[in-house]
Amino acid sequence: MSAIGGKADIVLRREINLSLTLIAAYGSDRNPIVAMKMTNTFGRGICKPILRALLVVVSTAVVTQACAETLIIQGSTTFARRIMEPHKAAIEADAKHELTLIPNKTTPGLIALMEGRAHMTMISTSLKSDIDAMQKALPGLAYDRLQVHTIFATRIAVALHPSNRVRKASLNQVRKILMGEISNWSELGGPDLPIRVVLVGGGGGVTTVVEAELLGGKRATGPHVIYVRTPVQLVQVVEQEPGVVGFAQLALAQAKGLPELVTELPIEQVLSLVTFGDPTPAMNDVIRATRRVSEKIF
């Protein structure tokens, strides 16, 4: 390399470094055109096409970054385990937005949405049943602004201990079990064991659907009913107690290999995303992406 060539190369490197510094200082937070003017001032006559090309690349990156958003989604653990957690990367790639998932049950998720701590809420019940239940304890909130966006329907597992030989029951019999009117497995052709019912308390989606579909919205109560805090605790109880029947998330029951009590019709949960008011473009991107991914996997 000649002395002139070496000097020119060093000057070019300095100009490019200076341009990138100016872009970082002016292009990301201000107008990229300002950065172009600043760069031209320092790089006048030296490789302007290269400098302009660098500005185009960096400005494009800035615009792309500005378009991508990070959305916080709280709510149903059923929804999270069934779709959002295992397929988060696919949904993010399709929607071109990042997601922060906080599975904390439907009711806390809806409260977070109305308080502005979440962009969307996952629910695994009908929005109307959720609102009806919440209005009793939390009147006066802006429930009328909640909008539901249906994604997918999934079956609830009526899970049994592996030693239990009973495999079929009618929905009416399941209702009587919940009410305590059928209290021993021998009444269904099983062992002489008292029946205990396990449900998730505190606004769990599965419990809300079961009570709405089978009990007309009434709460299952009585000495035969056990309420646990989480869906994971529920399947653990079913694994350990031979006389228990648990209303569980399908994915958790299948993961544990628990047998199910089959009914003439499935008890289903509808999985939906809820927004507070009209969804933003980014929210719509995520809603559509979640639907597309759900259609592929189910």
N, C-alpha and C positions, 0 to 999 in steps of 0.2 A: 504494500500500500504506500502511495506517495505521501509526502508531507501535507500536500494540499488536500488530498483525499482524506487523510486521517483527520485533519482539522475540520473538514466539512462534516465528516461522520460524527465527530464529537459535538459540533454545533447542532446537528440534526437531533441527536439524542437529547441534548439539553432543551431544545425547542419542544420536543415531544413530551418530555417530563414536565416542562412548564405548562404545556397545554393541558395535560391530564390533571395537574394540580389546580389549574384554574377551573376546569370542568367540575372537579370535586367540590371546589369552593362555591361555584356559581351555578352550575348546571343542575344540581339535584334539588336545591331548595328555591332556585329562582328560574328565570327564563333562560333556556339554552341559547337563545339568540344573543343574550348578554355575554354568555361565555364565548360565543363565536367572535364577537367584537373584541373582547379582551384578548383572545388568542391571536387574532389578526394583528393587533397592535404590537404584540411581542414577536410574532412569527412572520411579519410582513416580508414577502419575497423569498421565504425559505420553506419549501415543501408544503405550500398551502393545500394542495389536494390531499396530502396525507393527513394534515391536521383537521381538515374538514371531514374526512372519512372517519377519523377518530371521534369527532364530535357527533357524527351521525350514529355511530355504534353506541356511544355512551348515552346519548339522548334517547335512543330506542330502548336501552336497558332501563332508563329512568321511567319512561312511559309504561313499560311492561310491569315494572315493580309497582307503580302507582295503581295499575288496574287490578293487581292481585290483592286480595284482602284476607285477613285472618278472622274467621267467624267462631264465636264461642257458642257451643250447642250443649245445653244441659237437659236433664230429664230421665226418661224411662230407661232402666237398666235392661229390660227386655229388648227394646229397640237397639240399644248400644251393643249388646252381645250378639244379637241376631244379624245385624247389618253393619252398623257404623264402625265398630272396633275391628272386626276381621277384614273389612273392605275399605277402610279409611283411605289407604293410598290410592286405590282405584277411583274413589269418589273425588279425591283432591285432584288427581290427574285429569279427570273428565271436566270438573268444574273450573279448574285453574285457580282455585283458592285453597288456602290452608284452613284446617279445622282444629279447634281445641275442644275435646270431648270431656264432659263432666257428667258421668252417669250417677244420678242422685235421686231417682224416682220421679214420677210424673208431677206430683203436687209441688215439691220444692223447685222443680224445673220451671213450672208455670209461674210461680212466685218470682223467681229470678228474672224471667222474661219481662214481667210487668214492672219490676223494679229497675230494669235497665242493666242487669248483670249478665244477660245472655242475649244473643242475636236471634236464636231460635230455640225451641224446646221440642224434645222427642216425647211423644206420648204413645201409649199402647192401649188406650181405651177410647171411647167416643169423647169428643171434647165436651159435649153436653153433660155427660155423666160426671166428668171432672169438675165442670163449673158448678153443677148442682151440689156436689159434695163440698166444694171449697166455699161457696157462698154462705153456708151455714156457720162456718168458723171465721171466714174472712169477708164479711159483707162490705160493699162499697168500693171494691176494686173495679178497674175498667175492663170487665170481662167482655163487654160488647165489642172491644177492639181486637180480640183474639181471632185469628184466621187459621183455619186448618187446611193442610195440604196432604192428602192421603198418599202413602207410599206403597204399602204392602199389607197383606193379612197373613197371620201365622196362627197355628193351633196351640192351645194350652194343653199341657200334659197333666193327666190325672194320675200321678205317680204312686206306685206301691212298693213295699218292701219285697225283695226278690223271693222271699219264702212264701209270700201270699199267693195262693192258687187261683184266686178270683181274677178274671180277666174281662168280664163283661158286666155292664149295668145300664139301665135306662137313665136318661137325664132326670126323670122323675125320682128314681131311686137315689141318684147323686144329690138331688135337692133334699131328699129326706135325710140323707147322711149329714148334710150341712146343718139341717134343722135339729138333728139329734133324734129324729123319729125312727131311723134305722141305726141301731147302736152296737150291733155285734156282727162280725163277719159271717157267722154261721147263718144269718138270715139271707145271705147271698150265696150260700153254698160253700163258704170258706171255713177256716178254723174257728174254734170257739175263743175268739179274742174280742175285747171291746174295741170299737173304732174310735180313733183319735184323728181329728182333722187339723192339718197344718196349713196356715196361710201367712203371707207376708203382710205385716201391718204398716201403718204410717204412709198411706197413699200409694201403695204398690199397684201397678197396672193390672197384673193378673188378678189380684183380689178384687179390684174394682169391677172388672169384667165378670168374674164369677158371681159376685153379689148382684150385679145388675141383670145378668142373664138368667140366673137361677133363683134369686131371692127377691126379685122386684126392687132391687136397690137397698134392701135392708141389710144390716150388718149381721154376719154369722156370729152368734154368741152361745155361751153355755160351757159347762165344765169339760166338754169333749173337744173344744176348739183351742188350739195352740197358735198364738201369733208370734212370729219371729221377726227379726229386724231386716234380714236380707234374703234374697233368693238362694244364695249359696248356703246359708244356714238351713233353709228349708230342705234342700236335697240331702244335706247331712243328717237331718233328723229322720227323713224317710229311709235312708240307708241303715240307720241304727235301730229303729223301732218297728218290730214286725206288724203291729196293729195300726200303723199310721197310713193315712192317705193324704198326699200333698198336692196342691194345685200349683204346678211349677212351670217355669219357662221351659219350652220344648228343648232348646239347645242344651240346657243344664241337665235335664233328665236323660237325654240321649247320651250325653258325655259320660254320665255315671252308669249307663247301662241299666237304668231302672225300668221295670215292666210298667205298663200302663193299663188303666181301666178304660176299656173301649166303650163308647156310647154310640147310639144310633146316628147322632149328628155331632160334629166336632164343636167344641167350645173355642171360638176364635177371638183373637185380638187383632184389631186393625192398627197398624203402625203408621203414624203420621208425624209430620213436622208442623209446628205452630209458630206463626209470626205475630208480632204485636203491630197491627195495622198492615198495610200493603207491604209485601216483600220488596226489598231493594233488588237491583239487578244482580248483585252478588248472591243474595239469598235465593233468587230464582235459579241462578246457575247451579247452586248446591242441591236445590229441590229436584231439578231435572236430572242432574247427575246421579242422585241417589235412586231415583226411579229407574233410570237406565241400568245401573249396576244391579239393582234388585231383580229386574226382569231377566238379566243374564244368569244370575246365580240360582234363581228359583224357577 
